[in-house]
């Protein structure tokens, strides 16, 4: 998994950093202790490849929630609504990434 994540970072570094930062800022499961800014790298690494299948922030919300369920216990993850705002931010990041990619 680390190899895939590292490859993703190399290919799409800015996208990876922005998604990780959005997750770190939102901190939906309370693991942001200020100095561990890479804490959500693993989740970003599994969310980003799935963004291609998304056509809305709601789709992103489903992906983010599913990936958090994959990485953490259902008890830690909580309700899908908890991920709505960060999913909207990730959707915006994804749209900007694709707009920039299209203009190259």
N, CA, C and O atoms as a MOPAC input file, in Angstrom:
PM7 MOZYME 1SCF
protein

 N      0.83200 1    -1.20300 1     0.00000 1
 C      0.00000 1     0.00000 1     0.00000 1
 C      0.86900 1     1.25700 1     0.00000 1
 O      0.54100 1     2.23200 1    -0.67600 1
 N      1.97300 1     1.24500 1     0.75000 1
 C      2.85800 1     2.40300 1     0.78200 1
 C      3.42700 1     2.71400 1    -0.58700 1
 O      3.57100 1     3.88100 1    -0.95100 1
 N      3.75300 1     1.67300 1    -1.35500 1
 C      4.30600 1     1.86100 1    -2.69500 1
 C      3.29300 1     2.56800 1    -3.59400 1
 O      3.65000 1     3.48900 1    -4.32800 1
 N      2.05300 1     2.14800 1    -3.54000 1
 C      0.99400 1     2.78000 1    -4.32800 1
 C      0.81200 1     4.23200 1    -3.91000 1
 O      0.67300 1     5.11300 1    -4.75800 1
 N      0.81200 1     4.47600 1    -2.62700 1
 C      0.65600 1     5.84000 1    -2.11300 1
 C      1.83000 1     6.72100 1    -2.53900 1
 O      1.63300 1     7.87200 1    -2.92900 1
 N      3.04400 1     6.18900 1    -2.46600 1
 C      4.21900 1     6.95600 1    -2.87400 1
 C      4.18000 1     7.28000 1    -4.36000 1
 O      4.56500 1     8.37600 1    -4.76900 1
 N      3.71700 1     6.33500 1    -5.16700 1
 C      3.57900 1     6.58200 1    -6.60500 1
 C      2.54100 1     7.66700 1    -6.86500 1
 O      2.74200 1     8.53400 1    -7.71600 1
 N      1.44900 1     7.62000 1    -6.14400 1
 C      0.40200 1     8.63000 1    -6.26200 1
 C      0.94300 1    10.00400 1    -5.87600 1
 O      0.64000 1    10.99800 1    -6.53600 1
 N      1.73600 1    10.06500 1    -4.81800 1
 C      2.35200 1    11.32800 1    -4.39100 1
 C      3.27100 1    11.88100 1    -5.47200 1
 O      3.28900 1    13.08600 1    -5.72100 1
 N      4.03600 1    10.99600 1    -6.11600 1
 C      4.95000 1    11.42700 1    -7.17200 1
 C      4.19200 1    11.94000 1    -8.38800 1
 O      4.56700 1    12.95700 1    -8.97200 1
 N      3.14300 1    11.25100 1    -8.76500 1
 C      2.37400 1    11.62800 1    -9.95400 1
 C      1.52100 1    12.86900 1    -9.73900 1
 O      1.41500 1    13.71300 1   -10.62900 1
 N      0.92100 1    12.98100 1    -8.57800 1
 C     -0.04200 1    14.05100 1    -8.30200 1
 C      0.22900 1    14.66900 1    -6.93400 1
 O     -0.65400 1    14.71200 1    -6.07700 1
 N      1.44300 1    15.14000 1    -6.73900 1
 C      1.87200 1    15.65100 1    -5.44200 1
 C      0.98500 1    16.72800 1    -4.85900 1
 O      0.60800 1    16.66600 1    -3.68900 1
 N      0.64900 1    17.72400 1    -5.67900 1
 C     -0.15800 1    18.83500 1    -5.16500 1
 C     -1.56200 1    18.36400 1    -4.79100 1
 O     -2.08900 1    18.74600 1    -3.74700 1
 N     -2.16100 1    17.54300 1    -5.63700 1
 C     -3.48700 1    16.99000 1    -5.34000 1
 C     -3.43500 1    16.19100 1    -4.03800 1
 O     -4.29700 1    16.34300 1    -3.17300 1
 N     -2.43200 1    15.35300 1    -3.90900 1
 C     -2.28600 1    14.53200 1    -2.70900 1
 C     -2.15400 1    15.40600 1    -1.46900 1
 O     -2.81500 1    15.16700 1    -0.45900 1
 N     -1.30100 1    16.41400 1    -1.55000 1
 C     -1.08200 1    17.30500 1    -0.40300 1
 C     -2.35100 1    18.07400 1    -0.03000 1
 O     -2.63900 1    18.26400 1     1.15100 1
 N     -3.10600 1    18.51400 1    -1.03500 1
 C     -4.33100 1    19.27500 1    -0.76400 1
 C     -5.40300 1    18.40200 1    -0.12400 1
 O     -6.08100 1    18.83600 1     0.80700 1
 N     -5.55800 1    17.19000 1    -0.61200 1
 C     -6.55600 1    16.27900 1    -0.03100 1
 C     -6.15000 1    15.90700 1     1.39500 1
 O     -6.98600 1    15.89500 1     2.29900 1
 N     -4.87600 1    15.60700 1     1.59400 1
 C     -4.39100 1    15.29500 1     2.93800 1
 C     -4.61700 1    16.46700 1     3.88300 1
 O     -5.06400 1    16.28400 1     5.01500 1
 N     -4.30500 1    17.67700 1     3.41200 1
 C     -4.48000 1    18.87900 1     4.24400 1
 C     -5.94900 1    19.09500 1     4.59100 1
 O     -6.27100 1    19.47100 1     5.71800 1
 N     -6.84500 1    18.85900 1     3.62600 1
 C     -8.28100 1    19.02100 1     3.88300 1
 C     -8.74700 1    18.03800 1     4.95600 1
 O     -9.50700 1    18.40200 1     5.85400 1
 N     -8.28900 1    16.80100 1     4.85700 1
 C     -8.65500 1    15.79400 1     5.85700 1
 C     -8.06700 1    16.13700 1     7.22000 1
 O     -8.73300 1    15.98200 1     8.24400 1
 N     -6.82500 1    16.60000 1     7.23500 1
 C     -6.15700 1    16.95400 1     8.48900 1
 C     -6.87200 1    18.11900 1     9.16400 1
 O     -7.07100 1    18.11900 1    10.37900 1
 N     -7.25600 1    19.11300 1     8.36300 1
 C     -7.95800 1    20.27600 1     8.92300 1
 C     -9.33400 1    19.88900 1     9.45800 1
 O     -9.72900 1    20.31600 1    10.54300 1
 N    -10.06000 1    19.07800 1     8.68700 1
 C    -11.40000 1    18.64900 1     9.11900 1
 C    -11.30000 1    17.69600 1    10.31500 1
 O    -12.13600 1    17.72300 1    11.21800 1
 N    -10.28400 1    16.87200 1    10.30200 1
 C    -10.01000 1    15.92200 1    11.38600 1
 C    -11.26800 1    15.18800 1    11.86400 1
 O    -11.64100 1    15.28500 1    13.03300 1
 N    -11.92000 1    14.45300 1    10.95200 1
 C    -13.20700 1    13.84300 1    11.31100 1
 C    -13.15400 1    12.79500 1    12.42200 1
 O    -14.17900 1    12.50900 1    13.04100 1
 N    -11.99700 1    12.22500 1    12.68400 1
 C    -11.94900 1    11.22900 1    13.76200 1
 C    -11.06000 1    11.64900 1    14.92800 1
 O    -10.78300 1    10.84700 1    15.82000 1
 N    -10.61700 1    12.89200 1    14.92200 1
 C     -9.91400 1    13.43600 1    16.07900 1
 C     -8.49000 1    12.96000 1    16.29200 1
 O     -8.08600 1    12.70000 1    17.42500 1
 N     -7.71300 1    12.84200 1    15.20000 1
 C     -6.31900 1    12.40700 1    15.35000 1
 C     -5.31800 1    13.50700 1    14.98600 1
 O     -4.12100 1    13.24000 1    14.88200 1
 N     -5.79000 1    14.72500 1    14.79400 1
 C     -4.92100 1    15.86600 1    14.50200 1
 C     -4.37500 1    16.40100 1    15.82200 1
 O     -5.10700 1    16.96900 1    16.63300 1
 N     -3.08400 1    16.20600 1    16.01500 1
 C     -2.44200 1    16.70900 1    17.22700 1
 C     -1.50300 1    17.86700 1    16.91200 1
 O     -0.63400 1    18.21300 1    17.71300 1
 N     -1.69100 1    18.46400 1    15.72700 1
 C     -0.92900 1    19.64200 1    15.34100 1
 C      0.37000 1    19.35400 1    14.62500 1
 O      0.68300 1    20.01900 1    13.63700 1
 N      1.12900 1    18.39400 1    15.08700 1
 C      2.44600 1    18.13800 1    14.49700 1
 C      2.47800 1    16.91800 1    13.58300 1
 O      3.51100 1    16.63600 1    12.97600 1
 N      1.39500 1    16.20700 1    13.47400 1
 C      1.34100 1    14.97200 1    12.68800 1
 C      0.56700 1    15.18400 1    11.38600 1
 O     -0.41800 1    14.49400 1    11.12500 1
 N      1.01600 1    16.13900 1    10.57500 1
 C      0.25700 1    16.54200 1     9.38600 1
 C      0.13700 1    15.44700 1     8.33200 1
 O     -0.65200 1    15.59100 1     7.39900 1
 N      0.88700 1    14.36900 1     8.44900 1
 C      0.77600 1    13.26600 1     7.49600 1
 C     -0.18100 1    12.17300 1     7.98200 1
 O     -0.26000 1    11.10100 1     7.38300 1
 N     -0.88500 1    12.44300 1     9.03800 1
 C     -1.74000 1    11.43500 1     9.67300 1
 C     -2.81300 1    10.87800 1     8.73200 1
 O     -3.21300 1     9.72300 1     8.87300 1
 N     -3.27600 1    11.67700 1     7.78600 1
 C     -4.33100 1    11.23000 1     6.87000 1
 C     -3.79700 1    10.85600 1     5.49000 1
 O     -4.57400 1    10.75300 1     4.54000 1
 N     -2.48800 1    10.65200 1     5.36200 1
 C     -1.90900 1    10.26300 1     4.07300 1
 C     -2.49700 1     8.95100 1     3.55200 1
 O     -2.81400 1     8.83900 1     2.36800 1
 N     -2.64000 1     7.97200 1     4.42300 1
 C     -3.15200 1     6.66500 1     3.99500 1
 C     -4.56200 1     6.79100 1     3.42300 1
 O     -4.87700 1     6.20900 1     2.38500 1
 N     -5.39600 1     7.55100 1     4.10500 1
 C     -6.77700 1     7.72100 1     3.63700 1
 C     -6.80500 1     8.48900 1     2.31600 1
 O     -7.54900 1     8.12700 1     1.40400 1
 N     -6.00700 1     9.53700 1     2.21000 1
 C     -5.93100 1    10.29200 1     0.95200 1
 C     -5.48400 1     9.37200 1    -0.18000 1
 O     -5.96800 1     9.48100 1    -1.30700 1
 N     -4.56500 1     8.47500 1     0.12400 1
 C     -4.05300 1     7.55100 1    -0.87700 1
 C     -5.07400 1     6.56800 1    -1.40800 1
 O     -4.91200 1     6.04800 1    -2.51200 1
 N     -6.12300 1     6.30300 1    -0.64700 1
 C     -7.17900 1     5.41300 1    -1.14100 1
 C     -8.39900 1     6.19000 1    -1.63300 1
 O     -9.20000 1     5.65800 1    -2.40200 1
 N     -8.54600 1     7.42100 1    -1.20400 1
 C     -9.65400 1     8.26300 1    -1.66900 1
 C     -9.37900 1     8.78100 1    -3.07700 1
 O    -10.25400 1     8.71000 1    -3.94000 1
 N     -8.18800 1     9.29600 1    -3.31800 1
 C     -7.87500 1     9.95500 1    -4.59100 1
 C     -8.12800 1     9.06400 1    -5.81000 1
 O     -8.74900 1     9.53100 1    -6.76500 1
 N     -7.67800 1     7.80800 1    -5.82400 1
 C     -7.94800 1     6.98500 1    -7.00600 1
 C     -9.44000 1     6.79000 1    -7.29600 1
 O     -9.82200 1     6.54200 1    -8.43900 1
 N    -10.26300 1     6.89900 1    -6.28300 1
 C    -11.70100 1     6.70000 1    -6.45300 1
 C    -12.43200 1     7.96300 1    -6.90600 1
 O    -13.60200 1     7.89200 1    -7.28200 1
 N    -11.76500 1     9.11100 1    -6.87800 1
 C    -12.42300 1    10.36300 1    -7.25500 1
 C    -12.83500 1    10.38000 1    -8.72000 1
 O    -13.77400 1    11.08400 1    -9.09100 1
 N    -12.14700 1     9.61600 1    -9.55200 1
 C    -12.49300 1     9.56500 1   -10.97500 1
 C    -13.91300 1     9.07800 1   -11.21000 1
 O    -14.53000 1     9.41700 1   -12.22000 1
 N    -14.42800 1     8.29500 1   -10.29400 1
 C    -15.79000 1     7.76800 1   -10.44600 1
 C    -16.85100 1     8.71400 1    -9.88000 1
 O    -18.04500 1     8.42300 1    -9.95900 1
 N    -16.42800 1     9.83200 1    -9.31400 1
 C    -17.35900 1    10.76200 1    -8.66300 1
 C    -17.83700 1    11.84400 1    -9.62600 1
 O    -17.06600 1    12.36500 1   -10.43200 1
 N    -19.11600 1    12.16900 1    -9.52600 1
 C    -19.66600 1    13.24900 1   -10.35200 1
 C    -20.30300 1    14.34100 1    -9.50100 1
 O    -20.95100 1    15.24300 1   -10.03100 1
 N    -20.12200 1    14.26600 1    -8.18600 1
 C    -20.68100 1    15.28600 1    -7.29500 1
 C    -20.01700 1    15.19300 1    -5.92100 1
 O    -19.32300 1    14.22600 1    -5.60700 1
 N    -20.25000 1    16.21800 1    -5.12300 1
 C    -19.74700 1    16.20300 1    -3.74600 1
 C    -20.39400 1    15.06800 1    -2.95000 1
 O    -19.77100 1    14.50400 1    -2.05000 1
 N    -21.63000 1    14.73900 1    -3.27900 1
 C    -22.30300 1    13.62600 1    -2.59900 1
 C    -21.59300 1    12.30700 1    -2.89000 1
 O    -21.41800 1    11.47700 1    -1.99800 1
 N    -21.18500 1    12.12000 1    -4.14500 1
 C    -20.41700 1    10.91900 1    -4.48200 1
 C    -19.11900 1    10.86800 1    -3.67600 1
 O    -18.73900 1     9.81800 1    -3.15900 1
 N    -18.44800 1    12.01200 1    -3.57600 1
 C    -17.20800 1    12.08600 1    -2.80100 1
 C    -17.49100 1    11.75000 1    -1.34000 1
 O    -16.69900 1    11.06900 1    -0.68800 1
 N    -18.62200 1    12.22900 1    -0.83200 1
 C    -18.99500 1    11.93600 1     0.55500 1
 C    -19.08800 1    10.42700 1     0.78200 1
 O    -18.61500 1     9.91800 1     1.79700 1
 N    -19.69100 1     9.72500 1    -0.15600 1
 C    -19.79700 1     8.26700 1    -0.04400 1
 C    -18.41000 1     7.62300 1    -0.05300 1
 O    -18.12400 1     6.73400 1     0.75000 1
 N    -17.55300 1     8.08100 1    -0.97000 1
 C    -16.19900 1     7.52900 1    -1.07200 1
 C    -15.41300 1     7.77100 1     0.21300 1
 O    -14.80500 1     6.84900 1     0.75800 1
 N    -15.42600 1     9.00400 1     0.69100 1
 C    -14.67500 1     9.35200 1     1.90100 1
 C    -15.17000 1     8.51700 1     3.08200 1
 O    -14.36900 1     7.95800 1     3.83100 1
 N    -16.47200 1     8.43500 1     3.24300 1
 C    -17.04800 1     7.65800 1     4.34100 1
 C    -16.65400 1     6.18200 1     4.23700 1
 O    -16.25700 1     5.57000 1     5.22800 1
 N    -16.76500 1     5.61700 1     3.03600 1
 C    -16.40700 1     4.21000 1     2.83200 1
 C    -14.93600 1     3.95900 1     3.14300 1
 O    -14.59100 1     2.94900 1     3.75600 1
 N    -14.07700 1     4.87400 1     2.72300 1
 C    -12.64400 1     4.69600 1     2.98700 1
 C    -12.32700 1     4.82100 1     4.47600 1
 O    -11.47700 1     4.09500 1     4.99100 1
 N    -12.99100 1     5.71700 1     5.15500 1
 C    -12.76600 1     5.82100 1     6.60100 1
 C    -13.26000 1     4.56600 1     7.31200 1
 O    -12.64200 1     4.12100 1     8.28000 1
 N    -14.36700 1     3.99200 1     6.84300 1
 C    -14.83500 1     2.73000 1     7.41900 1
 C    -13.82700 1     1.61600 1     7.17500 1
 O    -13.67800 1     0.70900 1     7.99300 1
 N    -13.14400 1     1.69500 1     6.05300 1
 C    -12.13300 1     0.69300 1     5.72900 1
 C    -10.91400 1     0.80700 1     6.65000 1
 O    -10.31700 1    -0.19900 1     7.03200 1
 N    -10.55800 1     2.03200 1     6.99700 1
 C     -9.34800 1     2.26500 1     7.78500 1
 C     -9.58500 1     2.24300 1     9.30100 1
 O     -8.66900 1     1.94900 1    10.06800 1
 N    -10.80300 1     2.55200 1     9.72700 1
 C    -11.08300 1     2.69100 1    11.15900 1
 C    -12.34200 1     1.91500 1    11.52600 1
 O    -13.07300 1     1.45600 1    10.64800 1
 N    -12.58800 1     1.77200 1    12.80300 1
 C    -13.80400 1     1.09100 1    13.25300 1
 C    -15.02000 1     1.98100 1    12.99400 1
 O    -14.91200 1     3.20700 1    12.96400 1
 N    -16.16900 1     1.35100 1    12.81000 1
 C    -17.41000 1     2.10000 1    12.58900 1
 C    -17.67900 1     3.04400 1    13.75300 1
 O    -18.19700 1     4.14400 1    13.56200 1
 N    -17.33200 1     2.61900 1    14.93600 1
 C    -17.52000 1     3.46000 1    16.12700 1
 C    -16.67300 1     4.73500 1    16.04200 1
 O    -17.14300 1     5.81400 1    16.40300 1
 N    -15.44700 1     4.61800 1    15.57400 1
 C    -14.56800 1     5.78900 1    15.42700 1
 C    -15.03300 1     6.70400 1    14.30300 1
 O    -14.93000 1     7.92700 1    14.40000 1
 N    -15.54300 1     6.10200 1    13.24100 1
 C    -15.91700 1     6.85300 1    12.03700 1
 C    -17.16600 1     7.69400 1    12.25700 1
 O    -17.22400 1     8.83800 1    11.80700 1
 N    -18.14600 1     7.15600 1    12.92900 1
 C    -19.37500 1     7.90400 1    13.17400 1
 C    -20.29700 1     7.94800 1    11.97000 1
 O    -20.33100 1     7.01700 1    11.16600 1
 N    -21.04200 1     9.03200 1    11.85400 1
 C    -22.06800 1     9.18200 1    10.82000 1
 C    -21.49700 1     9.75800 1     9.52600 1
 O    -20.53000 1    10.52000 1     9.55600 1
 N    -22.09600 1     9.39400 1     8.39100 1
 C    -21.65400 1     9.90000 1     7.09600 1
 C    -21.75300 1    11.42600 1     7.02700 1
 O    -20.93300 1    12.05900 1     6.36100 1
 N    -22.71700 1    12.01700 1     7.68600 1
 C    -22.89300 1    13.47600 1     7.66500 1
 C    -21.66400 1    14.20800 1     8.20000 1
 O    -21.41400 1    15.35700 1     7.83600 1
 N    -20.90600 1    13.54700 1     9.05700 1
 C    -19.68500 1    14.13400 1     9.61100 1
 C    -18.68800 1    14.48800 1     8.51200 1
 O    -17.85500 1    15.37600 1     8.69300 1
 N    -18.76600 1    13.80400 1     7.38200 1
 C    -17.79100 1    13.94100 1     6.29900 1
 C    -18.27800 1    14.84200 1     5.16500 1
 O    -17.59700 1    15.00200 1     4.15200 1
 N    -19.45200 1    15.42200 1     5.34400 1
 C    -20.05000 1    16.23100 1     4.27700 1
 C    -19.18200 1    17.42500 1     3.90200 1
 O    -18.88800 1    17.62800 1     2.72400 1
 N    -18.77600 1    18.20500 1     4.87100 1
 C    -18.00600 1    19.42700 1     4.58100 1
 C    -16.65000 1    19.10500 1     3.95400 1
 O    -16.27800 1    19.71300 1     2.95100 1
 N    -15.91700 1    18.17000 1     4.52300 1
 C    -14.61200 1    17.83000 1     3.95200 1
 C    -14.77300 1    17.22100 1     2.56200 1
 O    -13.90600 1    17.39900 1     1.70600 1
 N    -15.86100 1    16.51400 1     2.33200 1
 C    -16.12800 1    15.95900 1     1.00400 1
 C    -16.38200 1    17.06500 1    -0.00800 1
 O    -15.95700 1    16.96000 1    -1.15900 1
 N    -17.06700 1    18.11900 1     0.40500 1
 C    -17.27600 1    19.27400 1    -0.47200 1
 C    -15.94900 1    19.94300 1    -0.80200 1
 O    -15.72500 1    20.36200 1    -1.93800 1
 N    -15.07900 1    20.04300 1     0.18000 1
 C    -13.74900 1    20.63300 1    -0.04200 1
 C    -12.94800 1    19.75800 1    -1.00800 1
 O    -12.31600 1    20.27200 1    -1.93100 1
 N    -12.97100 1    18.45300 1    -0.80400 1
 C    -12.24600 1    17.53300 1    -1.68800 1
 C    -12.82100 1    17.58800 1    -3.09400 1
 O    -12.06700 1    17.53900 1    -4.06700 1
 N    -14.13300 1    17.68700 1    -3.22200 1
 C    -14.76200 1    17.80800 1    -4.53900 1
 C    -14.25800 1    19.07400 1    -5.24400 1
 O    -13.95600 1    19.03500 1    -6.43600 1
 N    -14.16900 1    20.16400 1    -4.53700 1
 C    -13.65700 1    21.42400 1    -5.09600 1
 C    -12.18800 1    21.26300 1    -5.51800 1
 O    -11.80300 1    21.71500 1    -6.59600 1
 N    -11.39000 1    20.63800 1    -4.69500 1
 C     -9.98600 1    20.37500 1    -5.02300 1
 C     -9.90000 1    19.53100 1    -6.29000 1
 O     -9.09100 1    19.80800 1    -7.17500 1
 N    -10.73500 1    18.50500 1    -6.37300 1
 C    -10.74600 1    17.59700 1    -7.52000 1
 C    -11.15400 1    18.33700 1    -8.79800 1
 O    -10.55000 1    18.13900 1    -9.85200 1
 N    -12.16200 1    19.17500 1    -8.70300 1
 C    -12.58700 1    19.95100 1    -9.87100 1
 C    -11.46700 1    20.88000 1   -10.33600 1
 O    -11.21500 1    20.98800 1   -11.53600 1
 N    -10.80000 1    21.54500 1    -9.40700 1
 C     -9.68800 1    22.42800 1    -9.75900 1
 C     -8.53600 1    21.64600 1   -10.37700 1
 O     -7.91000 1    22.10600 1   -11.33200 1
 N     -8.26000 1    20.48500 1    -9.84100 1
 C     -7.20700 1    19.63200 1   -10.38700 1
 C     -7.52000 1    19.27200 1   -11.83700 1
 O     -6.65100 1    19.36100 1   -12.70400 1
 N     -8.75200 1    18.86700 1   -12.09500 1
 C     -9.14000 1    18.48400 1   -13.45100 1
 C     -9.16900 1    19.67200 1   -14.40200 1
 O     -8.83700 1    19.52600 1   -15.57800 1
 N     -9.55700 1    20.82900 1   -13.91900 1
 C     -9.56000 1    22.03400 1   -14.75600 1
 C     -8.13000 1    22.39200 1   -15.14900 1
 O     -7.87200 1    22.75400 1   -16.29700 1
 N     -7.21000 1    22.29300 1   -14.20900 1
 C     -5.80600 1    22.57400 1   -14.49900 1
 C     -5.20400 1    21.55900 1   -15.43500 1
 O     -4.40100 1    21.89500 1   -16.30500 1
 N     -5.59300 1    20.32500 1   -15.25200 1
 C     -5.10200 1    19.23600 1   -16.08800 1
 C     -5.60400 1    19.40000 1   -17.51700 1
 O     -4.87700 1    19.14500 1   -18.47700 1
 N     -6.86200 1    19.83000 1   -17.64400 1
 C     -7.46300 1    19.99700 1   -18.96400 1
 C     -6.83100 1    21.15600 1   -19.72600 1
 O     -6.79900 1    21.14400 1   -20.95600 1
 N     -6.32600 1    22.15700 1   -19.00400 1
 C     -5.78100 1    23.32900 1   -19.68400 1
 C     -4.30600 1    23.16200 1   -20.05000 1
 O     -3.73400 1    24.04200 1   -20.69300 1
 N     -3.68100 1    22.05300 1   -19.65300 1
 C     -2.26100 1    21.83800 1   -19.97200 1
 C     -2.07800 1    21.50100 1   -21.42500 1
 O     -0.95100 1    21.28900 1   -21.87300 1

